[in-house]
Amino acid sequence: MAASKMAPAVHVRDSVKQIDATSWLVGSTHILRLVQGPREGGCLWENAQDGSYYTLSAAAAPRPDAGPLPPDGHARQVHEAGESSAVFGFGDSLIIKIRNACDNTRREPETLAFLAKQSLSFDIPVVLFYTEEGGKTYLVEPYIPGKPLNEAWWDMTEEEKEHVVTGVSEACAEIKVFQSNSMTASDCNWINSFSNSREDRVEVLQRQCEELGMNCSVFVFSHNDLGPTNIIVNGGRVVIIDWGMAGYAPLAWVRTKFAICGALNAERISPANEEDLKQGLKRRVENNWEYRERVERRLGEMGFPEVTAAYREACNARLEEPKKPQRLFIQMSGAPGSGKSTMAKLLQQSIGGVVIDHDVIRSSLLQDNDLPFEEVAKKAYSLQWASASEVAQQGLNVIMDSTCNFQEVLDQGSALAKQHGLAYWYVECRVEDIDLLDERLRARTPMKSQRTGVDRPPEAASAARQGEDSRAQFQKWIDSPCRPGHNAIVVDSTSDLEAGRNRILEHILPCVMFPPLGLELHLVASAANNIPAEKTRLPASYG
């Protein structure tokens, strides 16, 4: 493994760019090359199928020109989790995992290096290279052949399922022999999901574990994210991947998480049925909790303790507390016509507070025809921030309904939230179909500052926008949204906005739990950006 000097920040989605068909710029400091023929230099990894190999070297100054990955190229993005992480694949040989660096958790390569020295009955990824630059970690690993358990579970025989459950349970038992006197803040979002606010301070997490009845005299090593997406099966082999959340936790937490965490369910995507299509839903996602239920039961047979009842009791108590919820600052975002104003009003109906509508302010200022459009825009932003500050001082939730295409707008919103002690959330309404956006814009009754179509800028801005390629601008807004690196929620707003509102509330309201074992869960996902628009049947106490 190697480390590099800090470099300018790179968005995870743009962290790998193509120089040519066989070379790529990784971050801003390294170049990965695919070489055909006999080795002539340092080899990072060899492709056993055709004898080709990869090299990785420092990028000399000046850096070569590089652009987006082509859809049919050798390199491709295979996964993205908002602003926090992305995974890129190179043929069937290599993957590069890129994440926002976090000082509060153990780095995955350190964990894998430690585990590589142990005698384990299961396989783990091999670290080929690791570096950190611009607040991101870059981890290069060989591609692991096989099928994610998330896909394989549905068609497995009983014998094959039992083999996997045994393998995962025994892996938990193997690594728990590694112990520490200190806890790691690696699974804070679940350990304290019943708390008023999310904490990652070790002392707070440990106190909460003790209150639940966990033995905190010693802490055991745990993967902490053994969902089916992090298990690869290939014949009789079981490979456990994605050790980014691994750390030391109370022994009781290992089994308890399998009992309460719906994120460990198996999930399957299938085409929408006729009824779904009538509702404008494009595909169906099925949840199956059999895997985690069987692992939890097996861990119990192996002597792992649990505090499931105490955990659920704490969550239920939190839900029933007549306490004032934490005040919120919600920054709306999305292309014109994406439904962000409608979504803002739906959220206001659910959480209260005040919607500050930038278009209302700008349109009012435009009543004075002597003011240029761009000058009005600046004045409107100044007024919206002043209004937001006043609303926050009154102890109310703030929902900022304005365009959010620039970093300074994000910075201003997060700074205002911090100044007034509000929890900051970014909510993006996403529609990838420009024709649908155009249809919506043409159908609405516009305010003076609003477009009347994708290619119809506001009348007051017609002179300033002369010659503008409107479709290119909309495509840019869709392809390259300006999002923060935390507390960002993206919802598909092509059809069911109330379902999107419900999904947002599940994230921003404290202590919204995944359904317990045995509760039916039905989700329908959209095609846009693989973002699920979720519909869940929750207990009545969830409101």
C-alpha positions in Angstrom: 0.0 0.0 0.0 1.1 3.5 -0.6 0.0 7.0 0.4 0.2 10.2 -1.6 0.2 13.9 -0.8 -3.1 15.7 -0.6 -4.5 17.0 -3.9 -7.5 19.0 -4.9 -10.9 17.4 -4.1 -12.4 15.1 -6.7 -16.1 14.2 -6.8 -16.5 10.4 -6.4 -18.5 10.2 -9.6 -15.6 11.9 -11.5 -12.8 10.2 -9.7 -11.9 8.0 -12.7 -11.6 9.5 -16.1 -10.5 8.1 -19.4 -7.3 9.3 -21.1 -7.6 6.8 -24.0 -9.0 3.3 -24.6 -6.3 1.7 -22.3 -5.4 4.3 -19.8 -7.3 6.2 -17.1 -6.6 9.0 -14.7 -7.4 7.9 -11.1 -8.2 10.9 -8.9 -5.7 13.5 -9.8 -2.4 11.8 -9.0 -2.3 8.3 -10.6 -2.6 6.7 -14.1 -3.8 3.1 -14.5 -2.9 1.4 -17.8 -3.9 -1.8 -19.5 -1.0 -3.4 -21.3 -1.1 -6.1 -23.9 1.8 -8.5 -24.5 4.9 -9.4 -22.4 5.6 -7.5 -19.2 8.0 -4.7 -19.6 7.5 -2.8 -16.3 5.9 -3.0 -12.9 2.8 -5.1 -12.9 -0.1 -4.3 -10.6 -2.3 -7.2 -11.6 -2.2 -9.7 -14.5 -5.3 -10.9 -16.4 -5.0 -14.7 -16.4 -7.4 -15.0 -19.3 -5.3 -13.2 -22.0 -2.0 -12.4 -20.4 -2.7 -8.6 -20.3 -1.7 -6.7 -17.2 -2.3 -3.4 -15.5 0.3 -0.9 -14.3 -0.3 2.1 -11.9 2.0 5.0 -11.8 2.2 8.6 -10.6 0.7 11.1 -13.0 3.4 13.4 -14.3 2.9 17.1 -14.6 1.1 18.4 -16.6 -1.7 15.9 -16.2 -2.9 14.4 -19.4 -6.3 15.4 -20.8 -9.0 13.0 -19.6 -12.8 12.9 -20.0 -15.9 10.9 -18.8 -15.9 7.1 -19.2 -17.7 6.0 -22.4 -20.6 3.7 -21.9 -19.0 0.9 -23.9 -15.5 1.2 -22.7 -13.3 -1.2 -20.7 -13.7 0.9 -17.5 -17.2 1.5 -16.1 -18.9 2.7 -12.9 -20.6 -0.2 -11.3 -21.9 1.4 -8.1 -22.5 4.8 -6.6 -23.8 5.8 -3.2 -24.7 9.5 -3.6 -21.8 11.7 -2.7 -20.1 9.3 -0.4 -18.7 6.4 -2.5 -18.4 4.9 -6.0 -17.0 1.7 -7.4 -15.4 1.4 -10.8 -14.7 -1.9 -12.7 -12.0 -2.6 -15.3 -13.1 -5.6 -17.4 -13.3 -8.7 -15.2 -9.9 -8.0 -13.6 -9.9 -5.0 -11.3 -12.1 -2.7 -9.2 -11.4 0.6 -7.6 -13.4 1.6 -4.6 -13.5 5.4 -3.8 -15.0 6.8 -0.7 -15.0 10.0 1.3 -12.3 9.6 4.0 -13.6 9.3 7.6 -11.3 9.8 10.6 -13.8 8.1 12.9 -13.6 4.6 11.3 -10.7 2.2 10.6 -9.6 2.4 7.0 -10.6 -0.7 5.1 -7.1 -1.5 3.8 -5.8 -1.5 7.3 -8.4 -4.1 8.3 -7.7 -6.2 5.2 -4.0 -6.1 5.9 -4.6 -7.3 9.5 -7.0 -10.1 8.4 -4.6 -11.2 5.6 -2.1 -12.2 8.4 -4.7 -14.5 10.1 -5.7 -18.0 9.3 -9.3 -17.7 8.2 -11.8 -20.2 6.8 -13.3 -17.7 4.5 -11.9 -15.5 1.7 -11.4 -11.7 1.8 -10.4 -9.2 -0.9 -6.7 -8.6 -1.7 -5.4 -5.0 -1.4 -3.3 -4.2 -4.5 -3.0 -0.4 -3.8 -4.3 2.2 -1.5 -3.9 6.0 -1.4 -5.7 9.0 0.0 -6.1 12.3 -1.8 -8.4 15.3 -1.7 -10.5 13.8 1.2 -11.1 10.5 -0.7 -9.7 7.0 -0.2 -8.8 5.0 -3.3 -8.6 1.2 -2.9 -7.7 -1.1 -5.7 -8.6 -4.8 -5.5 -8.8 -7.7 -7.9 -12.2 -8.5 -9.3 -13.8 -11.4 -7.3 -15.6 -13.9 -9.5 -18.9 -15.3 -8.4 -22.4 -14.0 -7.6 -23.5 -11.6 -4.8 -25.6 -13.5 -2.3 -28.2 -10.8 -2.8 -28.8 -12.2 -6.3 -28.0 -15.9 -5.6 -30.1 -16.4 -2.5 -33.5 -16.6 -4.3 -32.5 -19.6 -6.4 -30.4 -21.5 -3.9 -31.2 -25.0 -2.7 -31.7 -25.6 1.0 -28.3 -27.2 1.2 -26.7 -24.1 -0.5 -28.4 -21.7 1.9 -27.3 -23.7 4.9 -23.8 -23.6 3.6 -23.8 -19.8 3.4 -25.5 -19.3 6.8 -22.9 -21.6 8.4 -20.1 -19.8 6.7 -21.2 -16.4 7.7 -21.9 -17.4 11.3 -18.6 -19.2 11.6 -16.9 -16.1 10.2 -18.4 -14.0 13.0 -17.1 -16.5 15.5 -13.6 -16.6 14.0 -13.1 -12.8 14.1 -14.6 -12.3 17.5 -11.4 -13.8 19.0 -9.7 -10.5 18.1 -10.5 -8.2 21.0 -9.9 -4.7 22.3 -10.4 -2.6 25.4 -11.8 0.2 23.3 -14.9 0.4 21.1 -14.8 1.7 17.5 -17.4 4.2 16.2 -18.0 2.2 13.1 -21.7 1.3 13.2 -23.1 4.4 14.9 -26.1 4.8 12.6 -27.6 1.6 13.9 -26.2 1.3 17.4 -27.9 4.6 18.4 -30.8 4.8 15.9 -33.1 5.2 18.8 -31.4 8.3 20.0 -32.5 11.9 19.6 -29.5 12.6 17.4 -27.0 10.5 15.6 -23.7 10.3 17.5 -20.3 9.0 16.5 -18.5 9.7 19.8 -17.3 6.5 21.2 -18.1 7.4 24.8 -21.8 8.1 23.9 -22.1 4.9 21.9 -20.6 2.8 24.7 -23.0 4.4 27.2 -26.0 3.5 25.0 -24.7 0.0 24.6 -24.4 -0.4 28.4 -27.9 1.0 28.9 -29.2 -1.7 26.6 -27.5 -4.3 28.7 -24.5 -5.1 26.5 -21.3 -6.2 28.2 -18.8 -3.5 27.5 -15.9 -4.8 29.5 -14.3 -6.0 26.3 -15.0 -5.4 22.6 -14.8 -8.0 19.8 -13.9 -7.5 16.2 -17.0 -7.4 13.9 -17.7 -6.8 10.2 -20.8 -4.8 11.1 -22.3 -5.0 7.6 -22.8 -8.6 6.7 -25.7 -8.1 4.3 -26.1 -10.2 1.2 -24.5 -7.5 -1.0 -21.2 -8.0 0.8 -21.0 -11.8 0.4 -19.9 -13.3 -2.9 -20.6 -17.0 -3.5 -18.7 -19.0 -6.1 -19.4 -22.7 -5.9 -18.5 -23.7 -2.3 -16.5 -20.6 -1.7 -17.8 -17.7 0.5 -16.0 -14.4 0.1 -16.8 -11.5 2.5 -16.1 -8.1 1.0 -16.6 -4.4 2.0 -14.9 -4.2 5.4 -15.2 -0.4 5.6 -17.5 -0.6 8.7 -15.5 -3.2 10.5 -14.4 -2.4 14.0 -14.6 -3.4 17.7 -18.1 -3.6 19.2 -19.8 -5.3 22.1 -20.3 -9.1 21.5 -24.1 -8.8 21.9 -24.2 -6.3 19.0 -23.1 -8.9 16.4 -26.3 -11.0 16.8 -28.6 -8.1 17.7 -27.9 -6.3 14.4 -29.0 -9.3 12.4 -32.2 -9.3 14.4 -33.1 -5.6 13.9 -31.4 -4.4 10.7 -33.6 -4.6 7.6 -30.6 -3.4 5.6 -29.3 -6.9 5.8 -32.3 -8.3 3.9 -31.9 -9.9 0.5 -33.4 -7.8 -2.2 -34.5 -8.7 -5.8 -35.5 -6.4 -8.6 -38.1 -7.6 -11.1 -40.2 -6.0 -13.9 -43.2 -4.1 -12.8 -46.5 -6.0 -13.1 -49.6 -4.6 -14.9 -50.9 -2.9 -11.7 -47.6 -1.2 -11.1 -47.4 0.1 -14.6 -50.9 1.7 -14.2 -49.5 3.6 -11.3 -46.5 4.8 -13.3 -44.1 2.5 -11.4 -41.3 1.0 -13.5 -40.0 -2.0 -11.5 -40.5 -3.9 -8.3 -38.1 -4.7 -5.5 -38.8 -7.7 -3.2 -37.4 -8.0 0.2 -36.6 -11.3 1.9 -35.4 -11.5 5.5 -34.8 -15.3 5.6 -31.0 -14.9 5.3 -30.5 -12.6 8.3 -33.1 -14.4 10.4 -31.3 -17.7 9.9 -27.9 -16.2 10.7 -29.3 -14.6 13.8 -30.8 -17.9 14.9 -27.5 -19.7 14.2 -25.5 -17.2 16.2 -27.8 -17.8 19.1 -27.1 -21.5 18.9 -23.4 -20.7 18.9 -23.8 -18.8 22.2 -23.8 -15.2 20.9 -25.8 -13.0 23.3 -28.3 -10.4 22.1 -30.3 -7.4 23.4 -33.0 -7.3 20.7 -35.9 -6.8 23.0 -34.2 -4.0 24.9 -33.2 -2.3 21.6 -36.8 -2.4 20.2 -38.2 -1.2 23.5 -35.8 1.8 23.4 -36.9 2.6 19.9 -40.5 2.3 20.7 -40.0 4.5 23.8 -38.3 7.1 21.7 -41.1 7.1 19.1 -43.7 7.6 21.9 -41.8 10.5 23.6 -43.8 13.7 23.4 -40.6 15.7 22.8 -40.2 18.5 20.3 -38.4 17.1 17.2 -35.1 18.5 16.1 -35.6 21.5 14.0 -34.7 21.1 10.3 -33.2 23.1 7.5 -34.2 21.4 4.2 -32.5 22.6 1.0 -34.5 21.6 -2.0 -32.8 21.0 -5.4 -33.8 19.8 -8.9 -34.2 21.0 -12.4 -37.1 23.3 -13.2 -40.2 21.1 -13.5 -38.8 18.3 -11.4 -41.5 18.9 -8.7 -39.3 20.4 -6.0 -41.8 23.1 -5.1 -44.6 20.6 -4.8 -42.3 18.3 -2.7 -41.5 21.3 -0.5 -45.2 21.9 0.2 -45.7 18.2 0.9 -42.9 18.2 3.4 -44.2 21.4 5.0 -47.6 19.6 5.5 -45.7 16.8 7.3 -43.2 18.6 9.5 -44.5 22.2 9.7 -42.3 25.2 9.4 -42.0 27.7 6.6 -41.3 27.2 2.8 -39.2 30.0 1.5 -40.0 30.2 -2.2 -37.2 31.9 -4.2 -39.5 32.3 -7.3 -42.1 34.2 -5.2 -39.4 36.6 -4.0 -37.8 37.0 -7.4 -41.1 37.4 -9.2 -42.2 40.1 -6.7 -38.9 42.0 -7.4 -39.5 41.7 -11.1 -42.6 43.8 -10.8 -40.2 46.7 -11.0 -39.4 46.5 -14.7 -36.4 48.8 -14.3 -34.3 46.1 -12.5 -32.2 43.7 -14.8 -33.0 40.0 -14.4 -29.6 39.1 -13.0 -29.6 41.9 -10.5 -33.0 40.7 -9.3 -31.6 37.2 -8.9 -28.9 38.5 -6.5 -31.3 40.5 -4.5 -33.7 37.5 -4.3 -31.0 35.3 -2.9 -30.1 37.9 -0.3 -33.7 38.2 0.8 -34.2 34.4 0.9 -31.3 33.9 3.2 -32.4 36.8 5.5 -35.9 35.3 5.6 -34.5 31.9 6.4 -32.5 33.3 9.2 -35.5 35.1 10.7 -37.7 31.9 10.4 -34.9 29.9 12.1 -34.7 32.4 15.0 -38.4 31.9 15.6 -37.7 28.2 16.2 -39.4 26.9 13.1 -38.3 24.4 10.4 -37.0 26.0 7.2 -37.6 24.5 3.8 -35.6 26.4 1.2 -37.2 26.1 -2.2 -34.7 27.6 -4.6 -32.4 26.5 -7.4 -29.3 24.8 -5.9 -26.8 24.6 -8.8 -23.8 26.2 -7.2 -21.5 25.3 -4.3 -21.9 28.7 -2.7 -25.7 28.0 -2.4 -24.9 24.7 -0.6 -22.4 26.4 1.6 -24.7 29.3 2.5 -27.5 26.8 3.5 -25.3 24.5 5.6 -23.7 27.5 7.3 -27.1 29.0 8.1 -28.3 25.7 9.5 -25.2 25.4 11.7 -25.5 29.0 12.9 -29.1 28.4 14.2 -28.6 24.8 15.4 -30.8 23.2 12.7 -30.2 19.7 11.2 -29.2 20.2 7.5 -30.7 18.0 4.8 -30.4 18.3 1.0 -33.3 16.9 -0.9 -33.0 16.5 -4.7 -36.1 15.8 -6.9 -34.8 14.0 -9.9 -36.4 13.6 -13.3 -34.1 12.4 -16.1 -36.6 12.8 -18.9 -36.1 16.3 -20.4 -39.3 15.9 -22.4 -41.3 15.3 -19.2 -39.8 18.4 -17.7 -40.7 20.4 -20.7 -44.3 19.0 -20.6 -44.6 20.0 -16.9 -43.2 23.5 -17.5 -45.6 24.2 -20.4 -48.6 23.0 -18.4 -48.1 25.1 -15.3 -49.1 28.7 -14.7 -45.8 30.4 -14.4 -44.7 33.2 -12.2 -42.8 36.1 -13.7 -39.4 34.5 -12.9 -40.2 31.0 -14.1 -39.6 29.2 -17.4 -42.6 28.3 -19.6 -40.7 25.4 -21.2 -37.3 23.8 -21.4 -36.4 26.1 -24.3 -38.5 29.0 -23.0 -36.6 31.1 -20.4 -38.5 33.6 -18.3 -39.8 36.5 -20.3 -37.9 38.9 -18.2 -34.7 37.1 -18.9 -35.1 36.6 -22.6 -32.5 39.1 -23.5 -29.9 37.8 -21.0 -30.5 34.2 -22.1 -30.4 34.9 -25.9 -28.6 32.0 -27.7 -28.7 29.8 -24.6 -28.7 26.0 -25.4 -31.4 25.2 -22.9 -31.5 21.5 -23.4 -27.7 21.3 -22.8 -28.2 23.3 -19.7 -30.9 21.0 -18.4 -28.8 18.0 -19.2 -26.0 19.5 -17.2 -28.3 20.0 -14.3 -29.4 16.4 -14.5 -25.9 14.8 -15.1 -23.9 17.0 -12.7 -26.0 18.1 -9.7 -24.3 20.1 -7.0 -24.8 17.9 -3.9 -23.2 18.0 -0.5 -21.1 15.1 0.8 -23.5 14.3 3.7 -27.3 14.2 4.5 -28.2 14.2 0.8 -31.5 12.5 -0.3 -32.3 11.9 -3.9 -35.8 10.9 -4.9 -37.3 10.0 -8.2 -40.1 12.6 -8.8 -41.4 11.3 -12.2 -44.6 10.0 -10.7 -45.6 9.4 -7.1 -44.4 12.5 -5.1 -46.1 11.3 -1.9 -44.1 8.1 -2.0 -41.0 10.2 -2.4 -42.1 12.5 0.5 -42.5 9.4 2.7 -39.0 8.2 1.8 -37.6 11.6 2.7 -39.3 11.5 6.1 -37.9 8.1 6.8 -34.4 9.7 6.5 -34.9 13.0 8.2 -37.1 12.0 11.2 -35.2 10.4 14.1 -35.6 6.8 14.9 -37.5 5.6 11.9 -36.8 1.8 11.9 -36.7 -0.9 9.3 -39.7 -3.3 9.8 -39.1 -6.0 12.3 -38.9 -9.6 11.3 -42.2 -11.0 9.9 -43.5 -7.6 8.7 -44.3 -7.5 5.0 -42.2 -4.9 3.1 -43.1 -3.9 -0.5 -40.9 -1.5 -2.5 -41.1 -0.3 -6.0 -38.0 1.2 -7.6 -37.7 3.6 -10.4 -35.4 3.4 -13.4 -33.9 6.8 -12.8 -30.4 6.5 -11.3 -31.4 3.3 -9.6 -33.0 5.3 -6.8 -35.9 3.5 -5.1 -39.2 5.2 -4.6 -40.2 3.3 -1.6 -43.7 2.3 -0.3 -43.6 0.5 3.1 -46.3 -0.8 5.4 -45.1 0.3 8.8 -46.5 -0.2 12.3 -49.2 2.3 13.2 -47.0 3.8 15.9 -44.6 5.0 13.1 -47.1 7.7 12.2 
